[in-house]
């Protein structure tokens, strides 16, 4: 996400930090490079012009020129202006009103509307809401079946349309059922097209006028850059939208759409899709995104991810096991799963200040990701007795485990060695705490 833009901005600001004191000429030169970087990132030229003007007005003044750390002060201004450009602060989806609150998802084919509807269902389900999925795309082959399949996977209820129903009938009937069923919100997956046409807009306008959705959310593919911005403007002009969800942000190294949509449409980005899995949906925080773009990390989002996965009951049970020296390979595997639920190693590391700049180009990351999968496969290939007591794992058992997990005996040996070292370390930790050398609670082994 924003990889190429982040790298270019980092290079520009690194050069500025080399100057003890900044001159007007230094600042002008740096901003010229920032301008080129933003244009190369596919940010709309008018937005780039206004952005550079705003930064320049603030930079060539007392705020930077008389600062003790002028380069840092300039970076601070750029961060604030980027935050402002992307909307200033987080904008939540509005769920006020009598339930079921209709939320209408619109967009073109291939933008990821159906998957996003399921991701939103999961998001609201985790926040104790009862969503009801409405498959109103009767044109794309298997669109209805896809949403129903995702609904079953999430254990979220959905409407089952009959073949003769049109999209408006589907929406109205689904609303009646959701009202009787006590659901909190309707998530409507509407039809798309390969391009915007009048027939599509007529259909969407009719659904909007009859259903009165609380919000109309455009789902747009971030990787299409300025095309996504133009689509957003078109939908807003012809239908009226309340916000945007940008999908495929994890594959967008430039970031032009995220930096342009808010300024062009005056509508906020509400969520971003950062992967194919149903949990790969993040609330869009302009200030945190600006931090990521400038390589400052995003610690708050990392903490929120960890907190969302934190289970106090499990944490206390793990603490008890560590104290009693009964931490098994099964516990080791569970902790590994907790870390993997937070996302890829690359995405986790990119949120940590300082490390985020070094993440790019770390060839070992992909290897490490696969290594974690292999470690879990090795543990899964063991019997419950072997996971509970590694002392019984002799040579023949190691060979069987290696074959069962598709790994080598050397890898099995390496895992067992690491596990025993970890247990030894935790035992020492528990003993020290018992003696009162270290106060506080024993944390989970892998930092849950």
VENFENNOR-V408014 format. One record per residue. N is the residue number from 0. SS is DSSP state (h for helix, s for strand, l for the rest). BURIAL is # if it has 24 or more other C-alpha atoms within 12 Angstrom, else .. Layout:
<<N;SS;BURIAL> <N;SS;BURIAL>>
//
This chain:
<<0;l;#> <1;l;#> <2;h;#> <3;h;#> <4;h;#> <5;h;#> <6;h;#> <7;h;#> <8;h;#> <9;h;#> <10;h;.> <11;h;#> <12;h;#> <13;h;.> <14;h;.> <15;h;#> <16;h;.> <17;l;.> <18;l;.> <19;l;.> <20;l;.> <21;l;#> <22;l;.> <23;h;.> <24;h;.> <25;h;#> <26;h;#> <27;h;.> <28;h;.> <29;h;#> <30;h;#> <31;h;.> <32;h;#> <33;h;#> <34;h;#> <35;h;.> <36;h;#> <37;h;#> <38;h;#> <39;h;#> <40;l;#> <41;l;#> <42;l;#> <43;l;#> <44;h;.> <45;h;.> <46;h;#> <47;h;#> <48;h;.> <49;h;.> <50;h;#> <51;h;#> <52;h;.> <53;h;.> <54;h;#> <55;h;#> <56;h;.> <57;h;#> <58;h;#> <59;l;#> <60;l;.> <61;h;.> <62;h;.> <63;h;#> <64;h;#> <65;l;.> <66;l;.> <67;l;.> <68;l;.> <69;h;#> <70;h;#> <71;h;#> <72;h;#> <73;h;#> <74;h;#> <75;h;#> <76;h;#> <77;h;#> <78;h;#> <79;h;#> <80;h;#> <81;h;#> <82;h;#> <83;h;#> <84;h;#> <85;l;#> <86;l;#> <87;l;#> <88;l;.> <89;l;#> <90;l;.> <91;l;.> <92;l;#> <93;l;.> <94;l;.> <95;l;.> <96;l;.> <97;l;.> <98;l;#> <99;l;#> <100;s;#> <101;s;#> <102;s;#> <103;s;#> <104;s;#> <105;s;#> <106;l;#> <107;l;#> <108;l;#> <109;l;#> <110;l;#> <111;l;#> <112;h;#> <113;h;#> <114;h;#> <115;h;#> <116;h;#> <117;h;#> <118;h;#> <119;h;#> <120;h;#> <121;h;#> <122;h;#> <123;h;#> <124;h;#> <125;h;.> <126;l;.> <127;l;.> <128;l;.> <129;l;#> <130;s;#> <131;s;#> <132;s;#> <133;s;#> <134;s;#> <135;l;#> <136;l;#> <137;l;#> <138;l;.> <139;l;.> <140;l;.> <141;l;.> <142;h;#> <143;h;#> <144;h;#> <145;h;#> <146;h;#> <147;h;#> <148;h;.> <149;h;#> <150;h;#> <151;h;.> <152;h;.> <153;h;#> <154;l;.> <155;l;#> <156;l;#> <157;s;#> <158;l;#> <159;l;#> <160;l;#> <161;l;.> <162;l;.> <163;l;.> <164;l;.> <165;l;.> <166;h;#> <167;h;#> <168;h;#> <169;h;#> <170;h;#> <171;h;#> <172;h;#> <173;h;#> <174;h;#> <175;h;#> <176;h;#> <177;h;#> <178;h;.> <179;h;.> <180;h;.> <181;l;.> <182;l;#> <183;l;#> <184;s;#> <185;s;#> <186;s;#> <187;s;#> <188;s;#> <189;l;#> <190;l;#> <191;l;#> <192;l;#> <193;l;.> <194;l;.> <195;l;#> <196;l;.> <197;h;.> <198;h;.> <199;h;#> <200;h;#> <201;h;.> <202;h;#> <203;h;#> <204;h;#> <205;h;.> <206;h;#> <207;h;#> <208;h;.> <209;h;.> <210;h;#> <211;l;#> <212;l;#> <213;l;#> <214;s;#> <215;s;#> <216;s;#> <217;s;#> <218;s;#> <219;s;#> <220;s;#> <221;h;#> <222;h;#> <223;h;#> <224;l;#> <225;h;#> <226;h;#> <227;h;#> <228;h;#> <229;h;#> <230;h;#> <231;h;#> <232;h;#> <233;h;#> <234;h;#> <235;h;#> <236;h;.> <237;h;.> <238;l;#> <239;l;#> <240;l;#> <241;l;#> <242;s;#> <243;s;#> <244;s;#> <245;s;#> <246;s;#> <247;l;#> <248;h;#> <249;h;#> <250;h;#> <251;l;#> <252;l;#> <253;l;#> <254;l;#> <255;h;#> <256;h;#> <257;h;#> <258;h;#> <259;h;#> <260;h;#> <261;h;#> <262;h;#> <263;h;#> <264;h;#> <265;l;#> <266;l;#> <267;l;#> <268;s;#> <269;s;#> <270;s;#> <271;s;#> <272;s;#> <273;l;#> <274;l;#> <275;l;.> <276;l;#> <277;l;#> <278;l;#> <279;l;#> <280;s;#> <281;s;#> <282;s;#> <283;l;#> <284;l;#> <285;h;#> <286;h;#> <287;h;#> <288;h;#> <289;h;#> <290;h;#> <291;h;#> <292;h;#> <293;l;#> <294;l;#> <295;l;#> <296;l;#> <297;l;#> <298;h;#> <299;h;.> <300;h;#> <301;h;#> <302;h;.> <303;h;.> <304;h;#> <305;h;.> <306;h;.> <307;h;.> <308;h;#> <309;l;.> <310;l;.> <311;h;.> <312;h;.> <313;h;.> <314;h;#> <315;h;.> <316;h;.> <317;h;#> <318;h;#> <319;h;.> <320;h;#> <321;h;#> <322;h;#> <323;l;.> <324;l;#> <325;l;#> <326;l;#> <327;l;#> <328;h;#> <329;h;#> <330;h;#> <331;h;#> <332;h;#> <333;h;#> <334;h;#> <335;h;#> <336;h;#> <337;h;#> <338;h;#> <339;h;#> <340;h;#> <341;l;#> <342;l;#> <343;l;#> <344;h;#> <345;h;#> <346;h;#> <347;h;#> <348;h;#> <349;l;#> <350;l;#> <351;l;#> <352;l;.> <353;l;.> <354;h;.> <355;h;#> <356;h;#> <357;h;#> <358;h;#> <359;l;#> <360;l;.> <361;l;.> <362;l;.> <363;h;.> <364;h;.> <365;h;.> <366;h;.> <367;h;.> <368;h;.> <369;h;.> <370;h;.> <371;h;#> <372;h;.> <373;h;#> <374;h;#> <375;h;#> <376;h;#> <377;h;#> <378;h;#> <379;h;#> <380;l;#> <381;l;#> <382;l;.> <383;h;.> <384;h;.> <385;h;#> <386;h;#> <387;h;.> <388;l;.> <389;h;#> <390;h;.> <391;h;.> <392;l;#> <393;l;.> <394;h;.> <395;h;.> <396;h;#> <397;h;#> <398;h;.> <399;h;.> <400;h;#> <401;h;#> <402;h;.> <403;h;.> <404;h;.> <405;l;.> <406;l;#> <407;l;.> <408;h;#> <409;h;.> <410;h;#> <411;h;#> <412;h;#> <413;h;.> <414;h;#> <415;h;#> <416;h;.> <417;h;.> <418;h;#> <419;h;.> <420;h;.> <421;h;#> <422;h;#> <423;h;.> <424;h;.> <425;h;#> <426;h;#> <427;h;.> <428;h;#> <429;h;#> <430;h;.> <431;h;.> <432;h;.> <433;h;.> <434;l;.> <435;l;.> <436;l;.> <437;l;.> <438;l;.> <439;l;.> <440;l;.> <441;l;#> <442;l;#> <443;l;#> <444;l;#> <445;l;.> <446;l;#> <447;l;#>>
//
